[in-house]
Amino acid sequence: MPGKIRFGVYELDRDAMELRRNGVPIRLQEQPLRVLAALVERPGEIIAREELQERVWGKETFVDFEHSLNKAVNKLREALNDEAGQPRYVETVPRRGYRFIAPVTGLPMEQPAALQSPVFEAAPAKPALHRGRIASIAILVAFVAVAFGIATFLLGRRPEKIRLVETKRMAAGSCCPTLSRDGKLLAYVSNAGDGVGHIWVQQTAGGQAIQVTRGSEGEIGPDFSPDGTHIVFVSGSGNIYVAPTLSGEPRLIAKAHGAYPLFSPNGEKILYWEDNDARTNNKAMTVSVEGGEPTSLNVNRDFLVHDRPLWSPDGDAIIFYGVRKREPDKPDGWWIAPLTGGEARPVHLPGEGQGFSGESVRAWIRGKDGAEWIIYSVTNGEPWQLFRLRVSSQGQISGKPELVTAGTGGLSYGLSVSEDAKLVYATRTFTESIYEIPLDSRGQKSGPTVQLPFLQGVDYGSPSLSRDGRWLAYGAGVAGESNSIRLKDLISGGDRLLDDKGRQPGGHRETTISPDGSKVTFERDCKSGKWANDGGPLPCGFIIPAVGGEPEQICEFCTPRGFSSNGAVVLIQQYNRDGRTQPPNSIAAVDLSSKTEKGFLSAPDKGVYHAYFSWDDRWVVFKKVIDDLKSQIMIAPVRDGVAGKEAEWIAVTDGRYDDDKPQFSADGNTVYFVSAARDGYLCIWSQRLNPVSKRPVGVPSGYEHFHSLTQRNLNPSLPDFTVARDKMMVNLPQFGGEIWMTQIE
């Protein structure tokens, strides 16, 4: 294996015996480094303790081997911010040895110089507080250097650099950090207590975290009052509350659909973003800390505010991300608007339009010397950089951008700078795993939900089960590589590759297996046709025998979905060649023997998606889109292979939520689906049906909840969902996060 090896954000130079994180050297003793070098040589294998003894200390050295090896492994875990109980890198195999479980990549050539910063001391790992497309994904350290070069080019000049002292991890499994003005307290969101995200507070100097909120809906978006005695936050339903920092009951300030609340610099008002009606009526609002009627700011008359507004240091202006109402088709941008009188002025940040979004501006602060700064982020894929830029009290940009810090992975919501120049920010991770829910003969859950035991460091999605529950087709992806389509025998445990070609890294991987498990459909990138929103390639549909062979294309600009019971017909999702949603997308049926395609389901003004037959082929269940935030589960009768017209469609859900991925139960008397809006989390719901008419009986009920696994308000199109006779499976995105603190000198 090459001398330089990378895993996650770390790089080990075995020749120089040096460990780096994001290109920054970490001081570590020789013995832990030798242990690491031995483990990464054979990732996934168990390295016996006796072999490590010989590799690290040699045959002729006499030491207290057990104690010395344990100490070396503990030091190594401290350097990697790893934990024995929930390892990401070094796993203990009891009575045998250790195993390196993260993906490893060799760096055979000399890499460009990474960002230079002072040497980090290895910080002791803290207990995880636990909370999960992004992270623990391995990104080359060279990417950071490349991204830095891109940012430099975009900014038109090489940025100045700020000197930072040691960066410390403050909390794991957490998000949304904020500092008290004096820098003594840190507040953040974690689901460590009951699996629901709540506000926690701890001293920045160290010590135990204290849980501040305990609402059943969860809370997010904390911000300290100027004197540090209170915290404002948003409940799961969007209402604004203020609570004492250390003890006491929260007080309702405003009933709203709010987000990102911030105390004004004088502590008298709260600024927040009102998130209404998709992107058509979003506003910047304020409300008194004493409560009362919220105030719509003047800027809302002329602008659509598309992301969080921030206070100026004096509280007499805001900076926000949006577009003029009279020019809604123009790109969004950043604007500074006075609270009383005056016109909003555009803010042109260096690098604007490259790696920018509504979260690019992170803070508007004033330093001890009275200078005001805007802190903003630039991303290029996974690498990210934070810059600060001088701004006058009138909002005029001046001077050169200064690089504050940089890293790989994802930069999450939440950044705060205290008066004593502490800087706290959050990074996020993203993984996908497949979960199995056992079923009895009545379709009821018959045992605990379990995660399938696949290798770590790989994202698994789009599960599809044969009806007998033996065969599982799925997609697997590793960062920077084309997704693979695989087939697993759930009885023998055998697993085979079906296809690993024709997809961009991170691209299409939708799979569907035939009812008898004999063939699998999947996506590859089409040679022409691109999505209108991001320019990515449209998918084309392919089919392959389960025993392997050469894939055969069955449709263009499409995603294969449900098979008929005999496997002779497959329903496909059709897309427009230009990647747009108008005219509305529809469903077609492909006869696999004749290779002919004919229309199956469509609506004149709404798109229909994700169609699957009932097990007797007499009905089809699908999703009809209502608008950007709502969709409806529908059923249509099927006669002689032809679906009924829209007048015969049966509404299973009422269209008030974003429900998705419907599937029939084996007996056809229940429809299962996923939804994130019904209780704020991505969960499985069920709707009983009349056995004859297939009309809903009662209202949907929660079937399986994943509150401790997923974040709130996720897009229900993220997972795929499949039902067999004895089990169902779903892939779930899991987001994690870490909070980091440093000091700007």
C-alpha positions in Angstrom: 0.0 0.0 0.0 1.3 3.5 -0.8 3.1 5.5 1.8 0.3 8.0 2.2 -3.1 6.7 3.2 -6.3 8.6 3.7 -9.5 7.8 5.6 -12.2 10.3 6.3 -10.7 13.7 7.1 -7.3 12.0 8.1 -4.2 11.2 6.2 -1.4 9.0 7.5 2.1 9.4 6.0 3.7 6.1 6.9 7.1 7.2 5.6 7.3 10.3 7.7 5.2 8.7 10.5 2.9 11.7 10.6 -0.9 11.9 11.0 -2.8 14.9 9.6 -6.4 16.0 9.9 -7.6 18.2 7.0 -4.0 18.6 6.2 -3.1 19.8 9.7 -0.5 17.7 11.6 -1.6 16.0 14.9 1.1 15.3 17.4 1.0 11.6 18.3 3.5 9.3 19.9 5.4 6.7 17.9 3.6 3.6 19.3 0.0 4.8 18.5 1.2 5.8 15.0 2.7 2.3 14.5 -0.5 0.7 15.6 -2.4 2.8 13.1 0.0 2.0 10.3 -0.5 -1.7 11.0 -4.2 -1.5 11.1 -4.7 0.5 7.9 -2.5 -1.8 5.9 -5.3 -4.4 6.1 -8.6 -2.6 6.6 -11.5 -4.8 7.5 -9.2 -7.6 8.9 -8.7 -8.5 12.5 -5.1 -7.8 13.5 -4.2 -10.0 16.5 -2.8 -8.3 19.6 0.3 -10.5 19.4 1.0 -9.3 15.8 0.6 -5.7 16.9 3.1 -6.4 19.8 5.7 -7.6 17.3 5.0 -4.8 14.8 5.2 -2.0 17.4 7.7 -3.2 20.0 9.6 -6.1 18.3 10.2 -9.6 19.5 13.2 -8.7 21.8 11.6 -5.8 23.6 10.2 -6.6 27.1 7.4 -4.4 28.2 4.0 -4.7 30.0 2.5 -5.6 26.6 -1.2 -5.6 27.6 -1.0 -2.3 29.4 1.2 -0.7 26.7 -1.0 -1.7 23.8 -4.2 -0.6 25.5 -2.6 2.7 26.2 -1.4 3.1 22.6 -4.9 2.3 21.2 -6.5 4.8 23.6 -4.1 7.5 22.5 -4.9 6.7 18.9 -8.6 6.9 19.5 -8.1 10.3 21.2 -6.3 11.6 18.2 -9.0 10.3 15.8 -11.9 11.6 18.1 -13.0 7.9 18.0 -14.9 6.0 20.7 -14.6 2.4 21.7 -18.4 2.1 22.2 -19.3 3.6 18.9 -16.2 3.2 16.7 -15.8 4.9 13.4 -12.2 3.9 12.8 -10.8 1.4 15.3 -13.0 -1.5 16.4 -12.1 -3.8 19.3 -12.7 -7.5 18.7 -12.8 -9.0 22.2 -10.1 -11.5 23.0 -8.7 -11.3 19.5 -7.4 -7.9 18.5 -8.4 -4.8 16.6 -9.9 -4.0 13.2 -9.8 -0.8 11.1 -13.4 -0.3 9.9 -13.3 2.9 7.9 -12.8 3.0 4.1 -9.1 3.5 3.2 -7.6 5.0 0.0 -3.9 5.1 -0.9 -2.3 8.4 -2.2 0.4 7.2 -4.5 1.6 10.6 -5.7 2.7 13.7 -3.9 -0.4 15.8 -3.2 -0.7 19.6 -3.4 0.1 21.4 -0.2 -3.0 21.5 2.0 -4.1 24.6 4.0 -1.6 25.6 6.5 -2.6 26.0 10.2 -0.9 25.6 13.5 -0.4 22.0 14.8 -3.3 20.5 16.6 -2.8 18.7 19.9 -4.9 15.5 20.0 -8.0 16.4 22.0 -9.4 13.7 24.3 -12.5 12.1 22.9 -15.7 13.1 24.7 -18.8 10.9 25.2 -21.1 10.9 22.2 -24.4 12.6 22.6 -25.8 10.8 19.6 -28.1 12.4 16.8 -27.5 11.3 10.9 -26.1 13.0 1.5 -22.7 13.7 3.4 -20.0 12.5 5.7 -17.9 10.0 7.4 -17.5 9.9 3.6 -13.8 9.8 2.7 -12.6 13.0 0.9 -9.0 13.4 -0.2 -7.1 15.9 1.7 -6.0 17.1 -1.7 -9.6 18.2 -2.4 -9.2 20.8 0.3 -6.2 22.2 -1.4 -8.0 22.1 -4.8 -11.1 23.8 -3.2 -8.8 26.4 -1.7 -7.3 27.1 -5.1 -10.8 27.4 -6.6 -11.9 29.8 -3.9 -8.7 31.9 -4.4 -9.4 32.1 -8.1 -13.1 33.1 -7.5 -12.1 35.7 -5.0 -9.7 37.3 -7.5 -6.8 37.4 -5.0 -5.2 35.2 -2.4 -7.1 35.5 0.8 -5.4 36.7 4.0 -5.3 34.0 6.7 -6.3 34.4 10.3 -4.3 32.6 13.0 -6.3 30.1 14.9 -5.4 28.3 18.1 -6.3 24.6 18.7 -9.7 23.5 17.4 -11.6 21.3 19.9 -14.5 19.0 19.4 -17.2 20.2 21.8 -20.0 17.7 21.2 -20.8 14.8 18.9 -24.2 13.9 17.4 -25.2 17.6 17.7 -26.1 20.6 15.6 -27.0 24.3 15.6 -24.4 25.7 18.1 -24.4 29.2 19.5 -22.2 31.0 22.0 -23.2 33.4 24.8 -21.8 36.9 24.1 -19.1 36.5 26.7 -18.1 33.1 25.3 -18.6 31.2 28.5 -21.6 29.2 27.5 -22.4 27.0 24.5 -25.9 25.9 23.5 -26.7 23.4 20.8 -29.3 20.7 19.8 -28.9 17.1 20.6 -31.3 14.1 20.8 -29.2 12.4 23.5 -31.9 12.3 26.1 -35.1 10.7 24.5 -34.3 10.5 20.8 -35.9 13.9 20.2 -33.8 17.0 19.5 -33.6 19.3 22.5 -31.6 22.3 23.6 -28.5 21.6 25.7 -26.1 24.0 27.4 -22.6 23.5 28.7 -19.6 25.7 29.7 -17.1 26.2 27.0 -14.3 25.6 29.5 -15.7 22.1 29.9 -18.0 20.2 32.2 -21.3 18.3 31.9 -24.0 19.5 29.5 -27.4 20.4 30.9 -30.7 19.8 29.1 -32.7 23.0 28.9 -35.9 22.0 26.9 -38.0 18.8 27.0 -40.9 19.5 24.6 -42.6 16.5 22.9 -42.2 18.2 19.5 -38.5 18.8 19.9 -36.7 22.2 19.6 -34.1 23.7 17.2 -32.3 27.0 16.5 -31.1 28.3 19.9 -29.7 31.8 20.4 -28.6 33.4 23.7 -29.9 36.8 24.9 -27.2 39.4 25.1 -26.8 38.9 28.9 -26.8 35.1 28.5 -29.7 34.5 30.9 -32.2 33.3 28.3 -32.4 31.3 25.1 -34.8 31.7 22.2 -35.7 28.7 20.1 -38.2 27.2 17.7 -40.5 24.3 18.6 -41.1 21.4 16.2 -44.3 23.1 15.1 -42.5 26.4 14.3 -43.6 28.4 17.4 -41.1 30.8 18.9 -40.3 30.3 22.6 -37.9 31.9 25.2 -36.6 29.9 28.1 -34.2 30.6 31.0 -30.8 29.3 30.2 -30.3 27.1 33.2 -33.8 26.3 34.7 -37.4 27.3 34.2 -40.3 26.9 31.9 -40.3 28.1 28.3 -42.6 31.0 27.5 -44.4 31.2 24.1 -43.5 34.4 22.3 -45.2 33.9 18.9 -47.3 31.4 17.2 -45.7 31.1 13.8 -44.1 28.8 11.3 -40.8 30.3 12.2 -37.1 29.4 11.9 -33.7 30.8 12.8 -34.7 33.1 15.7 -32.1 35.7 16.9 -32.1 38.1 19.8 -31.5 41.7 18.8 -28.2 43.2 20.0 -30.1 45.2 22.7 -32.2 42.1 23.7 -35.5 43.7 23.1 -36.7 42.0 19.9 -36.4 38.6 18.2 -35.8 38.4 14.4 -36.9 35.2 12.7 -37.7 33.8 9.3 -41.4 33.0 8.5 -41.4 29.9 6.3 -44.7 29.9 4.4 -46.1 28.4 1.2 -42.9 27.0 -0.3 -41.0 30.0 -1.8 -44.0 32.3 -2.5 -44.6 34.0 0.9 -41.5 33.8 3.0 -40.8 36.8 5.2 -38.4 38.4 7.7 -40.3 39.1 11.0 -39.7 40.5 14.4 -41.5 40.1 17.7 -41.0 41.7 21.1 -39.3 39.5 23.7 -42.4 40.1 25.8 -44.6 38.5 23.1 -47.4 40.2 21.2 -48.2 40.5 17.6 -45.2 39.8 15.2 -44.2 42.7 12.9 -43.6 42.1 9.2 -40.5 44.1 8.2 -40.6 46.6 5.4 -38.4 44.5 3.2 -41.2 42.0 2.8 -43.1 44.5 0.6 -40.6 44.3 -2.2 -38.7 41.0 -1.6 -39.2 37.3 -1.2 -36.9 36.4 1.7 -35.7 32.9 0.8 -33.5 32.2 3.8 -32.6 33.3 7.3 -32.1 37.1 8.0 -29.3 38.2 10.4 -29.0 41.3 12.5 -26.3 44.0 12.0 -24.2 44.5 15.1 -26.1 47.7 16.0 -29.5 46.1 15.3 -30.5 48.9 12.9 -30.3 46.7 9.7 -30.6 43.1 8.5 -28.8 41.1 5.9 -31.0 38.5 4.1 -31.0 36.2 1.1 -33.8 36.7 -1.5 -35.1 38.2 -4.7 -37.2 41.2 -5.7 -40.9 40.3 -6.1 -41.0 42.0 -9.4 -38.0 39.9 -10.7 -38.8 36.4 -9.2 -37.0 34.6 -12.0 -33.7 36.3 -11.3 -31.1 34.5 -9.1 -31.4 35.0 -5.4 -28.7 37.2 -3.7 -27.7 38.8 -0.5 -29.1 42.2 0.5 -28.7 44.6 3.4 -31.8 46.5 4.4 -32.3 49.2 7.1 -35.1 48.5 9.5 -36.5 52.0 9.2 -36.5 53.8 5.8 -34.1 53.5 3.0 -33.7 51.0 0.2 -32.2 47.5 0.4 -28.8 47.3 -1.2 -27.3 44.3 -2.8 -24.2 42.7 -1.2 -21.7 41.4 -3.7 -19.5 38.9 -1.8 -16.3 37.7 -3.5 -17.0 34.3 -5.1 -20.7 35.0 -5.3 -22.5 32.4 -7.5 -19.9 29.7 -6.8 -20.8 27.5 -3.8 -23.2 30.1 -2.5 -26.7 29.4 -1.0 -29.0 30.9 1.6 -26.6 29.6 4.3 -23.5 31.3 2.9 -23.6 34.3 5.2 -23.1 32.9 8.7 -22.7 36.0 10.9 -22.3 39.8 10.9 -20.1 40.7 13.9 -18.1 43.5 15.5 -14.7 42.9 16.9 -13.1 44.4 20.0 -11.5 47.1 17.9 -14.9 48.1 16.5 -14.3 46.6 13.1 -17.4 44.9 11.6 -17.1 41.6 9.6 -19.3 39.4 7.6 -18.4 35.7 8.0 -19.5 33.6 5.0 -18.8 30.1 3.6 -17.8 28.8 0.2 -18.2 25.2 -0.7 -17.1 23.1 -3.7 -18.7 19.8 -3.1 -17.6 18.4 0.2 -14.7 20.7 1.0 -15.7 24.0 2.5 -14.0 27.3 3.6 -15.1 30.0 6.0 -14.0 33.6 5.2 -14.5 36.9 6.9 -14.8 40.2 5.0 -14.6 43.7 6.4 -17.9 45.7 6.1 -18.6 49.3 7.2 -21.4 50.2 9.5 -23.3 51.4 6.4 -22.9 47.9 4.9 -20.2 48.7 2.3 -17.8 45.8 1.6 -14.1 46.7 1.8 -10.7 45.0 2.0 -9.6 41.4 1.1 -11.4 38.3 2.3 -9.6 36.5 5.1 -9.6 32.7 5.4 -10.9 31.8 8.8 -10.8 28.0 8.6 -11.5 25.1 6.2 -12.4 21.4 6.2 -14.0 18.5 4.4 -17.4 16.9 4.8 -20.4 19.2 5.2 -20.6 22.5 7.0 -23.9 22.5 9.0 -26.3 25.1 10.2 -25.1 27.2 13.1 -22.1 29.4 13.6 -21.4 31.9 16.4 -18.6 34.3 17.4 -18.4 35.6 21.0 -17.0 38.9 22.1 -13.8 37.2 23.3 -13.3 35.9 19.7 -14.3 32.3 20.2 -15.7 30.7 17.1 -18.0 27.7 17.1 -19.4 25.9 14.1 -20.9 22.6 13.2 -20.0 19.9 10.7 -22.4 17.2 9.5 -22.3 13.6 8.4 -24.7 11.7 6.2 -25.0 7.9 5.8 -27.7 5.7 4.5 -28.6 2.2 5.9 -31.3 -0.4 5.2 -33.6 -1.4 8.0 -35.7 -4.6 8.2 -39.1 -4.8 9.9 -40.4 -8.4 10.3 -44.1 -9.0 9.5 -46.6 -11.7 10.6 -49.3 -13.2 8.4 -51.7 -10.3 9.1 -49.1 -7.7 8.0 -48.4 -6.6 11.6 -45.0 -6.0 13.0 -43.7 -9.2 14.6 -40.4 -8.2 16.0 -37.8 -5.5 16.5 -36.6 -3.3 13.6 -33.0 -4.1 12.8 -30.3 -2.6 10.6 -28.9 -4.9 8.0 -25.3 -5.8 8.9 -23.5 -4.3 5.8 -20.0 -3.0 5.8 -19.4 0.5 7.3 -18.4 3.4 5.1 -20.8 2.6 2.3 -24.3 4.2 1.7 -27.0 1.6 1.0 -30.3 2.5 -0.6 -33.2 1.6 -2.9 -34.0 -1.8 -1.3 -36.4 -4.1 -3.3 -37.6 -7.5 -2.0 -38.9 -10.5 -3.9 -42.3 -11.4 -2.6 -41.1 -14.4 -0.7 -38.6 -12.2 1.2 -35.6 -14.2 0.1 -33.9 -11.9 -2.4 -33.0 -8.3 -1.9 -31.8 -6.0 -4.7 -30.2 -2.7 -3.6 -27.9 0.1 -4.5 -24.5 0.7 -2.7 -22.4 3.8 -3.0 -18.9 5.0 -1.9 -17.9 8.6 -2.2 -16.3 9.4 -5.5 -17.2 6.1 -7.1 -20.1 4.9 -9.4 -22.9 3.4 -7.4 -23.2 -0.4 -7.8 -26.4 -2.5 -8.1 -26.3 -5.7 -6.0 -28.4 -8.8 -5.1 -28.3 -10.4 -1.7 -29.6 -13.8 -0.7 -31.1 -13.2 2.7 -31.1 -17.0 3.5 -27.6 -18.0 2.6 -26.1 -14.5 3.0 -24.6 -14.6 -0.4 -24.2 -11.2 -2.2 -23.3 -10.6 -5.8 -22.6 -7.6 -8.0 -25.1 -7.0 -10.9 -23.9 -3.7 -12.3 -21.4 -1.0 -11.6 -21.2 0.9 -14.8 -22.9 3.9 -16.5 -23.6 6.1 -13.4 -21.8 9.2 -12.3 -20.5 9.0 -8.7 -23.4 9.5 -6.3 -25.8 9.2 -9.3 -28.8 7.0 -10.1 -29.2 3.6 -8.2 -33.0 2.9 -8.1 -33.7 -0.8 -8.2 -36.8 -3.1 -8.5 -36.7 -6.9 -8.3 -39.4 -9.0 -10.0 -41.9 -10.8 -7.7 -40.1 -14.2 -8.1 -36.6 -12.7 -7.8 -35.5 -13.7 -11.2 -34.7 -10.3 -12.7 -33.8 -6.8 -11.5 -34.4 -3.4 -13.1 -32.2 -0.4 -12.4 -31.0 2.9 -13.7 -28.0 4.1 -15.6 -27.3 7.7 -16.8 -28.8 8.4 -20.2 -26.4 9.5 -22.9 -28.5 12.6 -23.6 -31.1 14.6 -21.6 -30.4 16.5 -18.4 -32.4 17.6 -15.4 -33.5 21.2 -15.7 -32.7 22.1 -12.0 -29.1 20.9 -11.7 -27.9 19.7 -15.2 -27.4 16.2 -14.1 -28.0 13.3 -16.5 -31.5 11.9 -16.8 -31.9 8.1 -16.0 -32.5 5.3 -18.4 -34.0 2.0 -17.4 -32.2 -1.4 -17.7 -33.0 -5.0 -16.8 -30.6 -7.9 -15.9 -31.2 -11.5 -14.9 -30.6 -12.2 -11.2 -28.0 -14.7 -12.1 -26.1 -12.0 -13.9 -25.4 -11.3 -17.5 -25.4 -8.3 -19.8 -27.9 -5.6 -18.9 -30.6 -4.7 -21.5 -32.1 -1.2 -21.9 -35.9 -1.1 -21.6 -36.7 2.6 -21.6 -35.2 6.1 -22.0 -35.6 9.0 -19.6 -37.3 6.8 -17.1 -37.1 4.9 -13.8 -38.4 1.3 -13.6 -40.9 0.7 -10.8 -43.4 -2.0 -10.1 -43.6 -5.4 -11.8 -46.8 -7.3 -12.6 -47.2 -10.6 -10.7 -45.8 -12.7 -13.5 -42.9 -10.4 -14.2 -44.0 -9.8 -17.8 -44.8 -6.1 -17.4 -42.9 -3.4 -15.6 -44.3 0.1 -14.8 -41.9 2.9 -15.5 -41.7 6.5 -14.4 -41.5 8.7 -17.5 -39.6 12.0 -17.5 -39.6 14.8 -20.0 -36.5 14.9 -22.3 -35.6 18.4 -21.1 -35.8 17.4 -17.4 -38.7 19.7 -16.6 -41.9 18.8 -14.8 -44.2 20.3 -17.5 -46.0 18.7 -19.1 -46.6 16.6 -15.9 -44.6 13.4 -15.6 -46.5 10.2 -16.1 -46.4 6.4 -15.8 -46.1 3.9 -18.7 -46.1 0.1 -18.9 -43.4 -1.8 -20.7 -44.1 -5.3 -22.1 -40.8 -7.1 -21.5 -41.4 -9.8 -24.1 -42.4 -7.5 -27.0 -40.3 -4.5 -25.7 -43.3 -2.3 -26.4 -44.3 0.7 -24.2 -47.7 2.2 -23.7 -49.2 4.9 -21.5 -50.6 3.7 -18.2 -51.3 6.6 -15.8 -51.4 10.3 -16.3 -53.1 13.5 -15.1 -53.5 16.6 -17.2 -52.2 19.0 -14.6 -50.4 16.9 -12.0 -47.4 14.6 -12.1 -47.9 11.0 -11.0 -45.1 8.9 -9.6 -44.0 5.6 -7.9 -46.6 3.2 -9.3 -46.8 -0.4 -8.0 -49.3 -3.2 -8.7 -51.3 -4.9 -6.0 -50.3 -8.6 -5.7 -53.3 -9.7 -7.7 -52.7 -7.1 -10.5 -56.2 -5.7 -10.1 -55.1 -2.3 -8.6 -52.2 0.1 -8.8 -51.1 2.5 -6.0 -49.2 5.7 -6.8 -48.5 9.2 -5.7 -50.1 12.3 -7.3 -48.2 15.6 -6.7 -50.4 18.5 -5.4 -47.7 21.2 -5.1 -44.1 21.6 -3.9 -45.0 20.6 -0.3 -47.9 18.2 -0.7 -48.7 15.0 -2.5 -51.5 12.4 -2.3 -51.6 8.6 -2.3 -54.0 7.3 -4.9 -55.4 3.9 -6.1 -56.7 3.1 -9.5 -58.4 0.0 -10.7 -56.6 -2.1 -13.4 -58.6 -4.1 -16.0 -56.9 -6.2 -18.6 -53.6 -4.4 -17.9 -55.1 -0.9 -18.3 -55.4 1.5 -15.4 -58.7 3.4 -14.8 -59.1 7.0 -15.8 -58.7 9.8 -13.3 -62.5 9.8 -12.5 -62.1 6.3 -11.1 -59.1 7.1 -8.9 -59.5 6.6 -5.2 -57.9 9.1 -2.7 -56.1 7.1 0.0 -54.8 10.2 1.8 -56.2 13.8 1.8 -53.3 15.6 0.1 -52.5 17.8 3.1 -49.1 16.2 3.6 -46.1 15.1 1.5 -46.8 11.4 1.4 -44.7 9.2 -0.8 -43.5 5.7 -1.8 -46.7 3.7 -1.4 -46.8 -0.1 -1.3 -49.7 -2.6 -1.0 -49.7 -5.3 1.7 -49.7 -8.9 0.5 -53.5 -9.2 0.9 -54.1 -5.8 -0.7 -56.1 -4.5 2.2 -53.5 -2.0 3.5 -51.4 0.6 1.9 -48.1 1.5 3.5 -46.3 4.8 2.7 -43.6 7.1 4.1 -44.2 10.7 5.3 -42.1 13.3 7.1 -44.7 16.0 7.6 -47.3 14.0 9.6 -45.2 14.0 12.8 -42.1 15.9 11.7 -40.0 12.8 11.2 -39.5 10.4 8.3 -41.7 7.4 9.4 -43.8 4.6 7.9 -47.6 5.0 7.9 -50.4 2.6 7.1 -53.9 3.1 5.8 -56.5 0.3 6.0 -58.7 -0.3 2.9 -62.1 -1.8 2.3 -61.2 -5.3 0.9 -63.7 -4.8 -2.0 -63.8 -1.1 -2.9 -60.2 -0.3 -1.8 -61.5 2.9 -0.3 -59.8 4.0 3.0 -61.2 2.9 6.3 -60.5 5.4 9.0 -57.4 7.6 8.9 -53.7 6.8 8.5 -51.9 5.5 11.5 -48.2 5.5 12.4 -46.8 2.1 11.6 -43.1 2.4 12.4 -41.4 5.6 13.8 -37.8 6.5 13.4 -37.6 9.6 15.6 -34.2 8.6 17.0 -32.6 7.8 13.6 -33.6 10.7 11.3 -33.8 14.4 11.4 -37.0 16.4 11.4 -38.7 17.5 8.2 -36.7 15.4 5.8 -37.8 15.0 2.2 -39.9 11.7 2.0 -38.5 11.0 -1.5 -35.1 10.2 0.1 -35.9 6.6 1.2 -37.2 3.7 -0.8 -39.6 1.3 0.7 -40.4 -2.4 -0.2 -42.9 -5.0 1.2 -42.6 -8.8 1.1 -44.7 -11.5 2.7 -42.7 -11.7 5.9 -40.9 -8.4 6.1 -40.6 -4.8 4.8 -37.4 -2.8 4.3 -36.7 0.9 4.1 -33.4 2.8 3.6 -33.1 5.7 6.0 -30.8 8.7 5.8 -29.0 9.3 9.1 -27.5 12.6 9.9 -24.9 13.2 12.5 -23.0 16.2 13.5 -20.0 17.5 15.5 -19.5 20.9 17.1 -16.1 22.5 17.0 -14.7 25.5 18.7 -11.6 27.5 18.1 -10.2 30.9 19.0 -9.5 33.6 16.5 -6.3 35.4 17.5 
